[in-house]
Protein backbone atom coordinates (compact mmCIF):
# COMPACT_ATOMS: atom_id res chain seq x y z
CA UNK A 1 0.00 0.00 0.00
CA UNK A 2 2.49 2.53 -1.19
CA UNK A 3 0.52 5.26 -2.84
CA UNK A 4 2.55 4.43 -5.97
CA UNK A 5 -0.57 3.12 -7.69
CA UNK A 6 -3.90 3.30 -5.97
CA UNK A 7 -5.29 0.59 -8.25
CA UNK A 8 -2.48 -1.76 -7.23
CA UNK A 9 -3.45 -1.08 -3.62
CA UNK A 10 -7.08 -1.95 -4.33
CA UNK A 11 -6.16 -5.13 -6.17
CA UNK A 12 -3.91 -6.20 -3.32
CA UNK A 13 -6.76 -5.76 -0.84
CA UNK A 14 -9.24 -7.65 -3.02
CA UNK A 15 -6.87 -10.59 -3.49
CA UNK A 16 -6.76 -11.40 0.22
CA UNK A 17 -7.30 -15.04 1.16
CA UNK A 18 -10.43 -16.11 3.03
CA UNK A 19 -8.45 -16.23 6.27
CA UNK A 20 -7.40 -12.60 5.80
CA UNK A 21 -10.82 -11.29 4.81
CA UNK A 22 -11.92 -11.20 8.44
CA UNK A 23 -9.13 -8.72 9.12
CA UNK A 24 -10.27 -6.59 6.19
CA UNK A 25 -13.82 -6.58 7.61
CA UNK A 26 -12.47 -5.59 11.05
CA UNK A 27 -10.50 -2.68 9.64
CA UNK A 28 -13.40 -1.37 7.58
CA UNK A 29 -15.63 -1.69 10.66
CA UNK A 30 -13.24 0.54 12.60
CA UNK A 31 -13.20 3.05 9.76
CA UNK A 32 -16.99 3.13 9.81
CA UNK A 33 -17.05 3.58 13.60
CA UNK A 34 -14.70 6.56 13.43
CA UNK A 35 -16.47 8.05 10.43
CA UNK A 36 -19.92 7.80 12.06
CA UNK A 37 -18.61 9.36 15.27
CA UNK A 38 -17.22 12.31 13.31
CA UNK A 39 -19.90 12.84 10.67
CA UNK A 40 -23.04 10.93 11.63
CA UNK A 41 -24.65 7.72 10.42
CA UNK A 42 -26.48 8.99 7.33
CA UNK A 43 -24.51 8.29 4.13
CA UNK A 44 -26.61 10.91 2.31
CA UNK A 45 -25.01 13.63 4.42
CA UNK A 46 -21.72 11.92 5.26
CA UNK A 47 -19.83 11.50 2.00
CA UNK A 48 -16.98 9.59 3.60
CA UNK A 49 -19.41 7.07 5.09
CA UNK A 50 -20.97 6.57 1.67
CA UNK A 51 -17.53 5.77 0.28
CA UNK A 52 -16.79 3.37 3.16
CA UNK A 53 -20.04 1.52 2.50
CA UNK A 54 -19.03 1.16 -1.16
CA UNK A 55 -15.57 0.01 -0.06
CA UNK A 56 -17.12 -2.57 2.28
CA UNK A 57 -19.34 -3.92 -0.48
CA UNK A 58 -16.38 -4.10 -2.86
CA UNK A 59 -14.68 -6.30 -0.27
CA UNK A 60 -17.77 -8.53 -0.06
CA UNK A 61 -18.86 -7.39 3.39
CA UNK A 62 -22.55 -8.40 3.77
CA UNK A 63 -25.10 -5.56 3.97
CA UNK A 64 -26.24 -6.78 7.40
CA UNK A 65 -22.70 -6.44 8.73
CA UNK A 66 -22.45 -2.91 7.36
CA UNK A 67 -25.78 -1.91 8.91
CA UNK A 68 -24.78 -3.41 12.26
CA UNK A 69 -21.47 -1.55 12.21
CA UNK A 70 -23.22 1.78 11.61
CA UNK A 71 -25.85 1.18 14.30
CA UNK A 72 -23.21 0.02 16.77
CA UNK A 73 -21.14 3.13 16.11
CA UNK A 74 -24.16 5.31 16.81
CA UNK A 75 -24.86 3.62 20.15
CA UNK A 76 -23.95 5.02 23.54
CA UNK A 77 -21.69 2.04 24.30
CA UNK A 78 -19.72 2.17 21.07
CA UNK A 79 -16.00 1.46 21.36
CA UNK A 80 -14.07 4.71 21.18
CA UNK A 81 -11.13 4.18 18.86
CA UNK A 82 -8.17 6.53 18.99
CA UNK A 83 -6.46 7.34 15.71
CA UNK A 84 -2.66 7.36 16.05
CA UNK A 85 -0.11 7.75 13.26
CA UNK A 86 3.39 6.31 13.53
CA UNK A 87 6.32 7.28 11.33
CA UNK A 88 9.63 5.59 10.78
CA UNK A 89 12.10 4.05 8.39
CA UNK A 90 12.24 0.62 6.83
CA UNK A 91 15.40 -1.03 5.46
CA UNK A 92 17.82 1.34 3.68
CA UNK A 93 15.86 4.41 4.72
CA UNK A 94 12.48 3.63 3.13
CA UNK A 95 9.99 6.13 4.59
CA UNK A 96 6.99 4.46 6.26
CA UNK A 97 3.78 5.92 7.71
CA UNK A 98 1.42 3.67 9.67
CA UNK A 99 -2.10 4.85 10.47
CA UNK A 100 -3.83 3.00 13.30
CA UNK A 101 -7.16 2.93 15.10
CA UNK A 102 -6.90 1.47 18.59
CA UNK A 103 -8.55 1.09 21.96
CA UNK A 104 -5.14 0.44 23.58
CA UNK A 105 -2.41 2.96 22.81
CA UNK A 106 0.27 0.96 24.67
CA UNK A 107 -0.50 -2.30 22.84
CA UNK A 108 -0.41 -0.65 19.45
CA UNK A 109 2.80 1.31 20.05
CA UNK A 110 4.56 -1.79 21.37
CA UNK A 111 3.57 -3.96 18.40
CA UNK A 112 4.38 -1.39 15.73
CA UNK A 113 7.79 -0.69 17.28
CA UNK A 114 8.48 -4.43 17.48
CA UNK A 115 7.83 -4.92 13.74
CA UNK A 116 10.06 -2.01 12.76
CA UNK A 117 12.89 -3.28 14.96
CA UNK A 118 12.57 -6.89 13.83
CA UNK A 119 12.67 -6.18 10.10
CA UNK A 120 15.56 -3.77 9.77
CA UNK A 121 13.81 -0.48 10.41
CA UNK A 122 13.31 1.95 13.25
CA UNK A 123 10.37 3.94 14.53
CA UNK A 124 10.92 7.69 14.50
CA UNK A 125 9.37 10.82 15.94
CA UNK A 126 6.17 12.37 14.64
CA UNK A 127 6.95 14.30 11.47
CA UNK A 128 10.18 12.48 10.65
CA UNK A 129 8.93 11.25 7.25
CA UNK A 130 5.46 12.74 6.70
CA UNK A 131 6.99 15.78 5.02
CA UNK A 132 8.08 13.43 2.21
CA UNK A 133 4.43 12.74 1.27
CA UNK A 134 1.63 14.90 -0.13
CA UNK A 135 -1.91 14.37 1.16
CA UNK A 136 -4.21 13.95 -1.81
CA UNK A 137 -7.54 12.48 -2.83
CA UNK A 138 -7.35 9.71 -5.44
CA UNK A 139 -10.32 8.61 -7.54
CA UNK A 140 -10.00 5.40 -9.55
CA UNK A 141 -12.20 4.38 -12.46
CA UNK A 142 -11.76 1.02 -14.15
CA UNK A 143 -11.67 1.18 -17.93
CA UNK A 144 -13.64 -2.07 -18.15
CA UNK A 145 -16.47 -0.47 -16.16
CA UNK A 146 -16.42 2.69 -18.29
CA UNK A 147 -15.98 1.21 -21.77
CA UNK A 148 -17.73 4.08 -23.53
CA UNK A 149 -15.78 6.77 -21.71
CA UNK A 150 -13.80 9.17 -23.86
CA UNK A 151 -10.49 9.87 -22.13
CA UNK A 152 -10.33 13.53 -23.13
CA UNK A 153 -13.94 14.14 -22.09
CA UNK A 154 -13.39 12.45 -18.72
CA UNK A 155 -10.24 14.45 -18.09
CA UNK A 156 -12.03 17.69 -18.94
CA UNK A 157 -14.98 16.80 -16.69
CA UNK A 158 -12.65 15.91 -13.82
CA UNK A 159 -10.64 19.12 -14.11
CA UNK A 160 -13.78 21.24 -14.37
CA UNK A 161 -15.09 19.53 -11.21
CA UNK A 162 -11.96 20.60 -9.34
CA UNK A 163 -9.44 17.80 -9.91
CA UNK A 164 -5.72 18.57 -9.91
CA UNK A 165 -4.39 15.86 -12.18
CA UNK A 166 -5.46 13.02 -14.45
CA UNK A 167 -3.61 9.88 -15.53
CA UNK A 168 -4.51 6.83 -17.58
CA UNK A 169 -2.99 3.36 -17.22
CA UNK A 170 -3.72 0.15 -19.11
CA UNK A 171 -6.51 -0.69 -16.67
CA UNK A 172 -7.60 2.55 -15.03
CA UNK A 173 -8.20 6.25 -15.07
CA UNK A 174 -6.73 7.81 -11.91
CA UNK A 175 -7.76 11.30 -10.83
CA UNK A 176 -5.91 13.30 -8.17
CA UNK A 177 -7.58 16.00 -6.09
CA UNK A 178 -6.98 18.08 -3.01
CA UNK A 179 -8.28 16.12 0.00
CA UNK A 180 -11.08 18.64 0.62
CA UNK A 181 -12.29 18.29 -2.98
CA UNK A 182 -12.28 14.48 -3.14
CA UNK A 183 -15.96 13.72 -2.59
CA UNK A 184 -17.24 16.74 -4.54
CA UNK A 185 -15.28 15.61 -7.61
CA UNK A 186 -16.42 12.00 -7.09
CA UNK A 187 -20.06 13.08 -6.82
CA UNK A 188 -19.85 15.22 -9.96
CA UNK A 189 -18.38 12.38 -12.02
CA UNK A 190 -21.07 10.00 -10.76
CA UNK A 191 -23.74 12.51 -11.81
CA UNK A 192 -22.23 12.43 -15.29
CA UNK A 193 -22.66 8.64 -15.38
CA UNK A 194 -19.13 7.48 -14.70
CA UNK A 195 -18.70 4.39 -12.53
CA UNK A 196 -16.24 5.00 -9.68
CA UNK A 197 -14.19 2.10 -8.36
CA UNK A 198 -12.86 4.00 -5.34
CA UNK A 199 -12.41 7.50 -3.93
CA UNK A 200 -9.99 7.62 -1.02
CA UNK A 201 -7.53 9.87 0.72
CA UNK A 202 -3.95 8.91 -0.04
CA UNK A 203 -0.40 9.96 0.76
CA UNK A 204 1.66 10.34 -2.40
CA UNK A 205 5.46 10.06 -2.01
CA UNK A 206 7.42 12.98 -3.42
CA UNK A 207 10.34 10.67 -4.21
CA UNK A 208 10.80 6.90 -4.24
CA UNK A 209 13.44 4.48 -2.96
CA UNK A 210 14.43 1.37 -4.95
CA UNK A 211 15.89 -1.48 -2.90
CA UNK A 212 18.55 -3.68 -4.50
CA UNK A 213 19.75 -5.82 -1.58
CA UNK A 214 17.81 -9.09 -1.36
CA UNK A 215 17.72 -9.02 2.43
CA UNK A 216 16.36 -5.46 2.40
CA UNK A 217 13.65 -6.46 -0.05
CA UNK A 218 12.74 -9.51 2.03
CA UNK A 219 12.60 -7.48 5.25
CA UNK A 220 10.57 -4.68 3.67
CA UNK A 221 8.03 -7.17 2.36
CA UNK A 222 7.86 -8.83 5.78
CA UNK A 223 7.46 -5.49 7.58
CA UNK A 224 4.50 -4.57 5.36
CA UNK A 225 2.99 -8.04 5.72
CA UNK A 226 3.17 -8.03 9.51
CA UNK A 227 1.77 -4.51 9.80
CA UNK A 228 -1.10 -5.36 7.44
CA UNK A 229 -1.95 -8.42 9.53
CA UNK A 230 -2.10 -6.36 12.74
CA UNK A 231 -5.75 -5.49 13.41
CA UNK A 232 -4.95 -2.06 14.83
CA UNK A 233 -3.33 -0.92 11.56
CA UNK A 234 -5.64 0.83 9.11
CA UNK A 235 -3.30 2.07 6.38
CA UNK A 236 0.37 1.84 5.49
CA UNK A 237 2.14 4.30 3.21
CA UNK A 238 5.75 4.06 2.03
CA UNK A 239 7.99 5.29 -0.72
CA UNK A 240 9.46 1.93 -1.73
CA UNK A 241 9.24 1.39 -5.46
CA UNK A 242 9.81 -2.13 -6.78
CA UNK A 243 12.43 -2.19 -9.48
CA UNK A 244 10.07 -4.09 -11.80
CA UNK A 245 7.18 -1.58 -11.48
C-alpha positions in Angstrom: 0.0 0.0 0.0 2.5 2.5 -1.2 0.5 5.3 -2.8 2.5 4.4 -6.0 -0.6 3.1 -7.7 -3.9 3.3 -6.0 -5.3 0.6 -8.3 -2.5 -1.8 -7.2 -3.4 -1.1 -3.6 -7.1 -1.9 -4.3 -6.2 -5.1 -6.2 -3.9 -6.2 -3.3 -6.8 -5.8 -0.8 -9.2 -7.7 -3.0 -6.9 -10.6 -3.5 -6.8 -11.4 0.2 -7.3 -15.0 1.2 -10.4 -16.1 3.0 -8.4 -16.2 6.3 -7.4 -12.6 5.8 -10.8 -11.3 4.8 -11.9 -11.2 8.4 -9.1 -8.7 9.1 -10.3 -6.6 6.2 -13.8 -6.6 7.6 -12.5 -5.6 11.0 -10.5 -2.7 9.6 -13.4 -1.4 7.6 -15.6 -1.7 10.7 -13.2 0.5 12.6 -13.2 3.1 9.8 -17.0 3.1 9.8 -17.0 3.6 13.6 -14.7 6.6 13.4 -16.5 8.0 10.4 -19.9 7.8 12.1 -18.6 9.4 15.3 -17.2 12.3 13.3 -19.9 12.8 10.7 -23.0 10.9 11.6 -24.6 7.7 10.4 -26.5 9.0 7.3 -24.5 8.3 4.1 -26.6 10.9 2.3 -25.0 13.6 4.4 -21.7 11.9 5.3 -19.8 11.5 2.0 -17.0 9.6 3.6 -19.4 7.1 5.1 -21.0 6.6 1.7 -17.5 5.8 0.3 -16.8 3.4 3.2 -20.0 1.5 2.5 -19.0 1.2 -1.2 -15.6 0.0 -0.1 -17.1 -2.6 2.3 -19.3 -3.9 -0.5 -16.4 -4.1 -2.9 -14.7 -6.3 -0.3 -17.8 -8.5 -0.1 -18.9 -7.4 3.4 -22.6 -8.4 3.8 -25.1 -5.6 4.0 -26.2 -6.8 7.4 -22.7 -6.4 8.7 -22.5 -2.9 7.4 -25.8 -1.9 8.9 -24.8 -3.4 12.3 -21.5 -1.6 12.2 -23.2 1.8 11.6 -25.9 1.2 14.3 -23.2 0.0 16.8 -21.1 3.1 16.1 -24.2 5.3 16.8 -24.9 3.6 20.1 -24.0 5.0 23.5 -21.7 2.0 24.3 -19.7 2.2 21.1 -16.0 1.5 21.4 -14.1 4.7 21.2 -11.1 4.2 18.9 -8.2 6.5 19.0 -6.5 7.3 15.7 -2.7 7.4 16.0 -0.1 7.8 13.3 3.4 6.3 13.5 6.3 7.3 11.3 9.6 5.6 10.8 12.1 4.0 8.4 12.2 0.6 6.8 15.4 -1.0 5.5 17.8 1.3 3.7 15.9 4.4 4.7 12.5 3.6 3.1 10.0 6.1 4.6 7.0 4.5 6.3 3.8 5.9 7.7 1.4 3.7 9.7 -2.1 4.9 10.5 -3.8 3.0 13.3 -7.2 2.9 15.1 -6.9 1.5 18.6 -8.6 1.1 22.0 -5.1 0.4 23.6 -2.4 3.0 22.8 0.3 1.0 24.7 -0.5 -2.3 22.8 -0.4 -0.6 19.5 2.8 1.3 20.1 4.6 -1.8 21.4 3.6 -4.0 18.4 4.4 -1.4 15.7 7.8 -0.7 17.3 8.5 -4.4 17.5 7.8 -4.9 13.7 10.1 -2.0 12.8 12.9 -3.3 15.0 12.6 -6.9 13.8 12.7 -6.2 10.1 15.6 -3.8 9.8 13.8 -0.5 10.4 13.3 2.0 13.2 10.4 3.9 14.5 10.9 7.7 14.5 9.4 10.8 15.9 6.2 12.4 14.6 7.0 14.3 11.5 10.2 12.5 10.7 8.9 11.2 7.3 5.5 12.7 6.7 7.0 15.8 5.0 8.1 13.4 2.2 4.4 12.7 1.3 1.6 14.9 -0.1 -1.9 14.4 1.2 -4.2 13.9 -1.8 -7.5 12.5 -2.8 -7.3 9.7 -5.4 -10.3 8.6 -7.5 -10.0 5.4 -9.5 -12.2 4.4 -12.5 -11.8 1.0 -14.2 -11.7 1.2 -17.9 -13.6 -2.1 -18.1 -16.5 -0.5 -16.2 -16.4 2.7 -18.3 -16.0 1.2 -21.8 -17.7 4.1 -23.5 -15.8 6.8 -21.7 -13.8 9.2 -23.9 -10.5 9.9 -22.1 -10.3 13.5 -23.1 -13.9 14.1 -22.1 -13.4 12.4 -18.7 -10.2 14.4 -18.1 -12.0 17.7 -18.9 -15.0 16.8 -16.7 -12.6 15.9 -13.8 -10.6 19.1 -14.1 -13.8 21.2 -14.4 -15.1 19.5 -11.2 -12.0 20.6 -9.3 -9.4 17.8 -9.9 -5.7 18.6 -9.9 -4.4 15.9 -12.2 -5.5 13.0 -14.4 -3.6 9.9 -15.5 -4.5 6.8 -17.6 -3.0 3.4 -17.2 -3.7 0.2 -19.1 -6.5 -0.7 -16.7 -7.6 2.5 -15.0 -8.2 6.3 -15.1 -6.7 7.8 -11.9 -7.8 11.3 -10.8 -5.9 13.3 -8.2 -7.6 16.0 -6.1 -7.0 18.1 -3.0 -8.3 16.1 0.0 -11.1 18.6 0.6 -12.3 18.3 -3.0 -12.3 14.5 -3.1 -16.0 13.7 -2.6 -17.2 16.7 -4.5 -15.3 15.6 -7.6 -16.4 12.0 -7.1 -20.1 13.1 -6.8 -19.8 15.2 -10.0 -18.4 12.4 -12.0 -21.1 10.0 -10.8 -23.7 12.5 -11.8 -22.2 12.4 -15.3 -22.7 8.6 -15.4 -19.1 7.5 -14.7 -18.7 4.4 -12.5 -16.2 5.0 -9.7 -14.2 2.1 -8.4 -12.9 4.0 -5.3 -12.4 7.5 -3.9 -10.0 7.6 -1.0 -7.5 9.9 0.7 -3.9 8.9 0.0 -0.4 10.0 0.8 1.7 10.3 -2.4 5.5 10.1 -2.0 7.4 13.0 -3.4 10.3 10.7 -4.2 10.8 6.9 -4.2 13.4 4.5 -3.0 14.4 1.4 -4.9 15.9 -1.5 -2.9 18.5 -3.7 -4.5 19.7 -5.8 -1.6 17.8 -9.1 -1.4 17.7 -9.0 2.4 16.4 -5.5 2.4 13.6 -6.5 -0.1 12.7 -9.5 2.0 12.6 -7.5 5.2 10.6 -4.7 3.7 8.0 -7.2 2.4 7.9 -8.8 5.8 7.5 -5.5 7.6 4.5 -4.6 5.4 3.0 -8.0 5.7 3.2 -8.0 9.5 1.8 -4.5 9.8 -1.1 -5.4 7.4 -1.9 -8.4 9.5 -2.1 -6.4 12.7 -5.8 -5.5 13.4 -4.9 -2.1 14.8 -3.3 -0.9 11.6 -5.6 0.8 9.1 -3.3 2.1 6.4 0.4 1.8 5.5 2.1 4.3 3.2 5.7 4.1 2.0 8.0 5.3 -0.7 9.5 1.9 -1.7 9.2 1.4 -5.5 9.8 -2.1 -6.8 12.4 -2.2 -9.5 10.1 -4.1 -11.8 7.2 -1.6 -11.5 
